[in-house]
Amino acid sequence: MATVGIEDLRRILVACAGEEEGSRLGGDTLDTPFEELGYDSLALMETAAAIQEEYGIVLPDEEVSEARTPRSLLDLANGAVRTGG
């Protein structure tokens, strides 16, 4: 079972929020708050929907809204229950 990595997350965030914001997300920013990286709650909800579509990982909205950093979102995604699809 594949896990979601930082490059996967970056690619999805770029698709959801645009290249300008996505260019700030790299391996050394795992613990930088999304707010400082320029991501708002709408971008994170769109990202969660894209993760579900691509990986079959269901991320509850309330847990996504509590994810403050790329690391916390990756931990959430990689610890979540996957759907059958």
C-alpha positions in Angstrom: 0.0 0.0 0.0 1.5 3.3 -1.1 1.9 6.1 1.3 1.6 9.8 0.6 5.0 11.5 0.6 6.0 15.1 0.7 6.4 15.3 -3.1 2.9 13.8 -3.5 1.5 16.3 -1.1 3.3 19.2 -2.9 2.0 18.0 -6.3 -1.6 17.9 -4.9 -1.3 21.2 -3.2 0.0 22.8 -6.4 -2.9 21.4 -8.3 -5.4 22.7 -5.6 -3.9 26.1 -4.8 -1.6 27.0 -7.6 2.1 26.9 -8.4 3.1 30.0 -6.5 2.1 28.6 -3.1 3.2 25.1 -4.0 6.8 26.3 -4.8 7.2 27.1 -1.1 6.6 23.5 0.0 9.7 21.4 0.2 11.3 18.7 2.4 12.6 21.4 4.8 9.1 22.9 5.4 7.5 19.8 6.9 6.9 21.6 10.2 6.1 25.1 8.8 2.5 26.1 9.4 0.3 26.0 6.3 -0.6 29.6 7.1 3.0 30.7 6.7 3.2 28.7 3.5 0.2 30.6 2.1 -2.4 27.8 2.3 -5.9 28.4 3.6 -8.6 26.0 4.8 -10.2 25.8 1.4 -7.0 24.7 -0.2 -6.6 22.0 2.5 -10.1 20.7 2.0 -9.5 20.5 -1.7 -6.3 18.7 -1.0 -8.1 16.2 1.2 -10.6 15.6 -1.5 -7.8 15.0 -4.0 -6.0 12.6 -1.7 -9.2 10.7 -1.3 -9.7 10.5 -5.0 -6.1 9.5 -5.8 -5.3 7.3 -2.9 -8.7 6.2 -1.5 -7.9 7.8 1.8 -10.8 9.4 3.6 -9.8 12.4 5.7 -12.5 13.8 8.0 -13.0 17.5 7.5 -12.6 18.3 11.2 -9.2 16.5 11.3 -8.0 18.2 8.1 -8.9 21.6 9.6 -6.8 20.7 12.7 -3.7 19.8 10.6 -1.4 22.8 10.9 1.7 21.6 9.0 2.5 19.4 6.0 3.9 16.8 8.5 0.6 16.7 10.4 -1.4 16.3 7.2 0.9 13.6 5.9 0.7 11.8 9.3 -3.1 12.1 9.1 -3.2 10.8 5.5 -0.8 7.9 6.1 -2.6 6.8 9.3 -6.1 7.0 7.9 -8.4 4.2 6.8 -8.4 3.6 3.0 -11.6 3.0 1.1 -12.0 0.0 -1.2 -11.5 2.2 -4.3 
